[in-house]
Amino acid sequence: MKATELINLEDRFGAKNYKPLDVVLSKGKGIWVWDVEGNKYMDCLSAYSAVNQGHCHPKIQQVMVEQSQKLTLTSRAFRNDQLALFYEELCELTESHKVLPMNSGAEAVETVIKCARKWGYESKGVADGQAQIIVCNDNFHGRTLSIIGFSTDENARQNFGPFTPGFKTIPFGDADALEQAINPNTVAFLVEPIQGEAGVIIPPKGYLKKVRQICTDKNVLLILDEIQTGLGRTGKLLAEEHEGIQADLTLIGKALSGGFYPVSAVLSNEAVLGLLQPGQHGSTFGGNPLACAVARQALKVLVEENMIENAEKTGAYFLAELKKIKNDTIKDVRGLGLMIAIELKKGTPGGARAICKSLMKMGILCKETHTDIIRFAPPLVIQKQEIDWAVEKIRAAFA
């Protein structure tokens, strides 16, 4: 079918909770995708960093096919031969002690909220029903009811209440605000190392290190949501490594499967995850053999093919080249690794979406956020010559 026919069908039968660009994709390989008409595009979104390893990575694909022919789902009512190996390999790679596998990023966030509260009641001694979790302004942790309840995006919250209590919001990047907000009922601080959906907002240098110390001193769990920033996106396996710290709980997802299957995980220690007892939390699909086999291979290629190092090197180059673009509408260019944003000045005609539409016509797919910000996050397999090609197109779009 033609693109216009497919778009009309989607508009007719689908809920309008997304506003996609009018490109209908049908094939992908590496950093490239093709639409139903055969037009080729560089993917500079990577499905919000879910395809860090590139589209349809052949080694991950092979494992998925092989595992799907043997065993796909047992539920956690029984054991399977992939789960323990997934646990061991993930813990060794991330220096974690325990893993709790789920499916989506939002599920991982919901899980960690439950775990942090349970730890607060059973280990810290917080009075029943009084646990408080501190979060940041402009956060994005998912779309479930509890999560949007502590969002500061009014569009995400409007007419969805009442919301789950027990959250306190502070400014992002302000360690002093965290210290002042903590009280005897505070069980955790949940934060993104870099705010992705907010527009690649990078906190001041030393922020995470100071936050780590505050949480340690105050007996508060530090929870890092690395669902977007983790698994190589910023040029390190986990973004926390840039400041040499370790969170008490770390959330990963998206690229954990290389885009082949929904897989997420809560990484922690015995002190927190060891409190869960049978029947207190679970998931029909969480930890299934297909998910575990795919995730194991996705992690393997990430490391063996030096994608993390490539993200560090090519990301620095991409950022430097974008900063050379001179245009009166550009307010800021920022990023870390291959997580980059161009922020436009307020009131720029058409905003960031107009630039995204122009780039689509030139063969680059990217996404606007908050009206004035364009995000660039290509798969971690991108090479220097491909960045040079992209920068020329981006320069032309602004011209």
C-alpha positions as CSV (number, residue, x, y, z in Angstrom):
1,M,0.0,0.0,0.0
2,K,1.0,3.6,-0.5
3,A,2.1,5.8,2.3
4,T,-0.9,8.0,2.1
5,E,-3.3,5.0,2.3
6,L,-1.5,3.7,5.4
7,I,-1.5,7.1,7.0
8,N,-5.2,7.4,6.4
9,L,-5.9,4.0,7.9
10,E,-3.8,4.8,11.0
11,D,-5.6,8.1,11.4
12,R,-9.0,6.4,11.0
13,F,-8.5,3.5,13.4
14,G,-5.7,4.6,15.8
15,A,-5.8,6.7,18.9
16,K,-4.3,10.2,18.4
17,N,-1.8,9.9,21.3
18,Y,1.2,10.5,18.9
19,K,2.0,13.1,16.3
20,P,4.4,11.3,14.0
21,L,6.1,12.7,10.9
22,D,4.4,11.5,7.8
23,V,6.9,8.9,6.9
24,V,5.9,5.2,6.8
25,L,8.9,3.0,7.5
26,S,9.1,-0.6,6.3
27,K,12.8,-1.7,6.6
28,G,15.9,-0.9,8.6
29,K,19.6,-1.8,8.7
30,G,22.3,-0.3,10.9
31,I,21.7,3.5,11.0
32,W,19.5,3.5,8.0
33,V,15.7,3.0,7.5
34,W,13.6,2.9,4.3
35,D,10.0,3.9,3.8
36,V,7.3,2.0,1.8
37,E,8.3,4.0,-1.3
38,G,11.9,2.9,-1.0
39,N,13.3,6.3,0.2
40,K,16.3,6.0,2.5
41,Y,16.8,7.9,5.7
42,M,19.4,8.1,8.5
43,D,17.7,7.3,11.8
44,C,18.8,10.0,14.3
45,L,16.3,9.0,17.0
46,S,17.1,5.2,17.4
47,A,13.6,4.6,18.7
48,Y,14.5,6.8,21.7
49,S,17.8,4.9,22.1
50,A,16.2,1.4,21.9
51,V,18.2,0.5,18.8
52,N,21.7,1.6,20.0
53,Q,23.1,-1.5,18.3
54,G,21.6,-0.5,15.0
55,H,18.5,-1.7,13.2
56,C,18.1,-5.5,12.7
57,H,21.6,-6.4,14.0
58,P,22.3,-9.8,12.4
59,K,23.8,-11.4,15.5
60,I,20.9,-10.4,17.7
61,Q,18.4,-11.4,15.0
62,Q,20.0,-14.9,14.7
63,V,19.7,-15.5,18.4
64,M,16.1,-14.3,18.4
65,V,15.2,-16.7,15.6
66,E,17.0,-19.6,17.2
67,Q,15.5,-19.1,20.6
68,S,12.0,-18.6,19.2
69,Q,12.2,-22.0,17.6
70,K,13.1,-23.6,21.0
71,L,11.2,-21.9,23.8
72,T,9.7,-18.4,24.1
73,L,7.7,-18.3,27.3
74,T,7.4,-20.3,30.5
75,S,6.4,-17.5,32.9
76,R,8.2,-17.4,36.2
77,A,6.1,-20.3,37.5
78,F,9.1,-22.4,36.3
79,R,12.8,-21.8,35.6
80,N,14.3,-21.5,32.1
81,D,17.8,-22.1,30.8
82,Q,18.4,-18.4,29.8
83,L,17.4,-16.5,32.9
84,A,20.4,-17.4,35.2
85,L,22.9,-16.8,32.5
86,F,21.2,-13.4,31.8
87,Y,21.5,-12.5,35.5
88,E,25.1,-13.5,35.7
89,E,26.3,-11.7,32.6
90,L,24.3,-8.5,33.3
91,C,25.6,-8.4,36.9
92,E,29.2,-8.9,35.9
93,L,28.9,-6.2,33.2
94,T,27.3,-3.6,35.4
95,E,28.8,-4.6,38.7
96,S,25.4,-5.2,40.2
97,H,24.5,-7.9,42.8
98,K,20.8,-8.5,41.9
99,V,18.6,-8.2,38.9
100,L,14.8,-8.0,38.6
101,P,13.7,-8.3,34.9
102,M,10.6,-6.7,33.6
103,N,9.4,-5.7,30.1
104,S,9.1,-1.9,29.6
105,G,10.9,1.0,31.1
106,A,7.7,2.2,32.8
107,E,7.3,-1.2,34.4
108,A,10.9,-0.9,35.7
109,V,10.1,2.5,37.2
110,E,6.9,1.2,38.9
111,T,8.9,-1.8,40.2
112,V,11.6,0.4,41.7
113,I,9.0,2.6,43.4
114,K,7.6,-0.5,45.1
115,C,11.0,-1.7,46.1
116,A,12.1,1.6,47.5
117,R,9.0,2.0,49.6
118,K,9.3,-1.6,50.9
119,W,13.0,-0.9,51.8
120,G,11.9,2.3,53.6
121,Y,9.3,0.5,55.7
122,E,11.2,-2.7,56.5
123,S,14.8,-1.4,56.7
124,K,14.8,2.3,57.4
125,G,11.8,2.2,59.7
126,V,9.6,4.8,58.0
127,A,6.0,4.7,59.4
128,D,3.5,2.8,57.3
129,G,2.1,4.8,54.5
130,Q,4.5,7.8,54.9
131,A,7.3,6.9,52.5
132,Q,8.4,9.8,50.3
133,I,10.4,9.7,47.0
134,I,12.0,12.8,45.7
135,V,12.0,13.5,41.9
136,C,13.0,16.4,39.7
137,N,11.2,19.0,37.6
138,D,10.9,18.2,33.9
139,N,11.5,14.5,34.6
140,F,10.3,11.8,32.3
141,H,10.0,8.3,33.7
142,G,7.1,6.8,31.7
143,R,3.4,7.1,31.2
144,T,1.7,5.0,33.9
145,L,-0.7,6.7,36.3
146,S,1.8,6.8,39.2
147,I,4.5,8.1,37.1
148,I,2.6,10.9,35.4
149,G,1.4,11.9,38.9
150,F,4.9,13.2,39.7
151,S,5.5,14.6,36.2
152,T,5.6,18.4,35.8
153,D,4.4,18.2,32.3
154,E,0.8,19.4,32.5
155,N,-0.1,18.0,29.2
156,A,0.8,14.5,30.5
157,R,-1.2,15.0,33.6
158,Q,-4.3,16.8,32.5
159,N,-7.6,15.0,33.3
160,F,-5.9,11.8,34.4
161,G,-6.1,12.3,38.2
162,P,-6.3,11.6,41.1
163,F,-2.7,10.6,41.4
164,T,-0.6,8.5,43.7
165,P,0.7,10.4,46.7
166,G,4.2,10.2,48.2
167,F,6.4,12.3,45.8
168,K,8.2,15.6,46.2
169,T,9.6,17.5,43.3
170,I,12.8,19.6,43.3
171,P,14.8,21.4,40.6
172,F,17.1,19.2,38.4
173,G,20.8,19.7,38.8
174,D,20.5,21.3,42.3
175,A,22.1,19.1,44.9
176,D,21.5,21.6,47.7
177,A,17.7,21.4,46.9
178,L,17.9,17.7,47.4
179,E,19.6,18.0,50.8
180,Q,17.0,20.5,51.9
181,A,14.1,18.3,50.7
182,I,15.1,15.2,52.5
183,N,13.2,14.4,55.7
184,P,12.9,11.3,58.0
185,N,10.3,9.8,55.6
186,T,12.4,10.1,52.5
187,V,13.3,6.7,51.1
188,A,14.7,7.5,47.7
189,F,15.8,10.1,45.1
190,L,14.8,9.1,41.6
191,V,16.6,11.0,38.8
192,E,17.8,10.8,35.2
193,P,21.6,11.4,34.9
194,I,20.7,13.4,31.8
195,Q,17.1,14.5,31.2
196,G,16.3,13.1,27.7
197,E,12.7,14.0,27.1
198,A,13.3,17.4,28.6
199,G,15.7,18.2,25.8
200,V,19.1,16.6,26.7
201,I,19.5,18.6,29.9
202,I,22.9,17.9,31.4
203,P,23.4,18.7,35.1
204,P,26.4,20.7,36.4
205,K,29.7,18.7,36.6
206,G,29.9,17.0,40.0
207,Y,26.2,17.0,40.6
208,L,25.8,13.2,40.6
209,K,28.8,12.8,42.8
210,K,27.4,15.2,45.3
211,V,23.9,13.6,45.1
212,R,25.5,10.2,45.8
213,Q,27.2,11.6,48.9
214,I,24.0,13.2,50.2
215,C,22.0,10.0,49.7
216,T,24.7,8.0,51.6
217,D,24.9,10.5,54.5
218,K,21.1,10.7,54.8
219,N,20.4,6.9,54.4
220,V,18.3,7.5,51.2
221,L,18.4,5.3,48.1
222,L,19.8,6.8,45.0
223,I,17.8,5.6,41.9
224,L,19.2,6.4,38.5
225,D,16.9,6.0,35.6
226,E,19.3,5.0,32.8
227,I,16.7,3.7,30.5
228,Q,17.7,6.3,27.8
229,T,21.2,7.2,29.0
230,G,22.4,3.6,29.7
231,L,24.0,0.9,27.6
232,G,26.5,3.1,25.7
233,R,24.4,6.1,24.7
234,T,26.6,8.7,26.5
235,G,29.9,7.1,25.7
236,K,30.0,5.0,28.8
237,L,28.2,1.7,29.6
238,L,26.2,3.7,32.2
239,A,26.1,7.5,32.5
240,E,26.9,7.2,36.2
241,E,30.5,6.2,35.2
242,H,31.2,9.8,34.0
243,E,31.4,10.8,37.7
244,G,32.7,7.5,39.1
245,I,29.6,6.7,41.2
246,Q,27.3,3.8,41.7
247,A,23.5,4.1,42.3
248,D,21.7,1.9,44.8
249,L,19.2,1.0,42.1
250,T,19.7,1.5,38.4
251,L,17.0,1.1,35.7
252,I,17.8,-0.1,32.2
253,G,15.7,-1.0,29.2
254,K,15.3,0.1,25.6
255,A,18.7,-1.0,24.1
256,L,18.8,-3.9,26.5
257,S,17.3,-5.9,23.6
258,G,18.7,-3.9,20.7
259,G,15.2,-3.1,19.6
260,F,14.1,-6.7,19.1
261,Y,11.9,-7.3,22.1
262,P,10.6,-5.4,25.2
263,V,13.1,-6.0,28.0
264,S,13.9,-3.9,31.1
265,A,15.6,-4.5,34.4
266,V,16.1,-3.2,37.9
267,L,19.7,-3.5,39.0
268,S,20.4,-3.4,42.7
269,N,21.8,-5.2,45.7
270,E,20.6,-7.8,48.3
271,A,19.6,-5.0,50.8
272,V,16.8,-3.8,48.5
273,L,15.8,-6.6,46.1
274,G,16.4,-9.2,48.8
275,L,13.3,-7.9,50.6
276,L,10.9,-9.1,47.9
277,Q,9.1,-12.3,48.8
278,P,7.2,-14.7,46.5
279,G,3.9,-13.3,45.4
280,Q,4.8,-9.6,46.1
281,H,5.8,-8.7,42.6
282,G,6.0,-10.3,39.2
283,S,5.3,-10.3,35.4
284,T,4.0,-12.9,33.1
285,F,6.6,-12.1,30.4
286,G,9.4,-10.7,32.7
287,G,12.5,-12.8,32.4
288,N,11.1,-15.1,29.7
289,P,13.7,-17.2,27.8
290,L,13.2,-15.3,24.5
291,A,13.8,-11.9,26.2
292,C,16.8,-13.2,28.1
293,A,18.5,-14.8,25.1
294,V,18.0,-11.6,23.0
295,A,19.2,-9.3,25.9
296,R,22.3,-11.5,26.4
297,Q,23.3,-11.1,22.7
298,A,22.4,-7.4,22.6
299,L,24.8,-6.8,25.5
300,K,27.4,-9.0,23.9
301,V,27.5,-7.1,20.6
302,L,27.5,-3.8,22.4
303,V,30.7,-4.7,24.1
304,E,32.5,-6.9,21.6
305,E,31.9,-4.5,18.7
306,N,33.2,-1.5,20.7
307,M,29.9,0.5,20.3
308,I,30.4,2.2,23.6
309,E,33.8,3.5,22.7
310,N,32.5,4.5,19.2
311,A,29.7,6.5,20.9
312,E,32.2,8.4,22.9
313,K,34.5,9.2,19.9
314,T,31.8,9.9,17.2
315,G,29.6,11.7,19.7
316,A,32.3,14.2,20.6
317,Y,33.0,14.7,16.8
318,F,29.3,15.1,16.0
319,L,28.8,17.7,18.8
320,A,31.8,19.7,17.7
321,E,30.7,19.8,14.1
322,L,27.2,20.8,15.0
323,K,28.6,23.7,17.2
324,K,30.2,25.0,14.1
325,I,26.8,25.7,12.4
326,K,26.1,29.4,12.7
327,N,22.5,30.5,12.6
328,D,20.6,33.3,14.3
329,T,17.8,30.8,15.4
330,I,20.2,28.5,17.3
331,K,20.3,29.2,21.1
332,D,22.4,26.2,22.2
333,V,24.0,22.9,21.1
334,R,24.8,20.4,23.8
335,G,25.2,16.7,24.4
336,L,27.3,13.8,25.8
337,G,28.2,10.9,23.6
338,L,25.6,10.3,21.0
339,M,22.9,12.1,23.0
340,I,22.8,15.6,21.5
341,A,20.3,18.5,21.2
342,I,20.1,21.7,19.3
343,E,17.9,24.2,21.1
344,L,16.3,27.0,19.1
345,K,15.5,30.5,20.3
346,K,11.9,31.0,21.4
347,G,9.6,32.1,18.7
348,T,11.6,30.6,15.8
349,P,9.0,30.3,13.0
350,G,7.7,26.7,12.8
351,G,9.8,25.7,15.8
352,A,11.9,22.6,15.9
353,R,9.3,20.6,14.1
354,A,9.8,22.7,10.9
355,I,13.5,21.8,11.0
356,C,12.6,18.1,11.5
357,K,10.3,18.2,8.5
358,S,13.0,19.8,6.4
359,L,15.5,17.2,7.5
360,M,13.1,14.4,6.7
361,K,13.0,15.6,3.1
362,M,16.8,15.6,3.1
363,G,17.0,12.0,4.4
364,I,17.4,12.5,8.1
365,L,14.8,11.4,10.7
366,C,15.0,13.2,14.1
367,K,12.5,14.4,16.7
368,E,11.5,17.6,18.3
369,T,10.7,18.0,22.0
370,H,9.2,20.9,23.9
371,T,8.6,22.9,20.7
372,D,12.1,24.4,20.4
373,I,14.5,21.4,20.8
374,I,15.7,18.9,18.3
375,R,17.3,15.7,19.5
376,F,20.0,13.7,17.6
377,A,20.6,10.2,18.8
378,P,21.7,7.9,16.0
379,P,22.6,4.2,16.6
380,L,26.0,3.8,18.2
381,V,27.4,2.2,15.0
382,I,27.5,5.5,13.1
383,Q,30.8,6.4,11.5
384,K,32.6,9.7,11.0
385,Q,31.8,9.9,7.3
386,E,28.1,9.4,8.0
387,I,28.3,12.2,10.6
388,D,29.9,14.5,8.0
389,W,27.0,13.7,5.6
390,A,24.4,14.4,8.3
391,V,26.0,17.7,9.4
392,E,25.9,19.0,5.8
393,K,22.2,18.2,5.7
394,I,21.6,19.8,9.1
395,R,23.5,22.9,8.0
396,A,21.4,23.1,4.9
397,A,18.2,22.7,6.9
398,F,19.1,25.7,9.0
399,A,20.2,27.7,6.0
